[in-house]
């Protein structure tokens, strides 16, 4: 029997084949939910769903889009925000 902490489903079960040919079960944390827009809550494209330790290994440009508010706002909200700021300045 596995440890009691591993019996719940808060960790996902991954079957791995060892070099000796055995099939063992590894327990790892689940993938996080998608990053969401700070304004409307829509899931963001271009932002990977990875745990922080895996995200650290990626380059800066693969963590989020290369544009203003990339990884924070969706393109529609960014366009609305830019329109509001331009109209507000006139």
Buried (B, 14 or more C-beta within 10 A) or exposed (E): EEEEEEEEEEBEEEEEEEEEEEEEEEEEEEEEEEBBBEBEEBEBEBBBEBEEEEBEEEEEEEBBBEEEBBBBBBBEBBEBBEEEEEEEEE
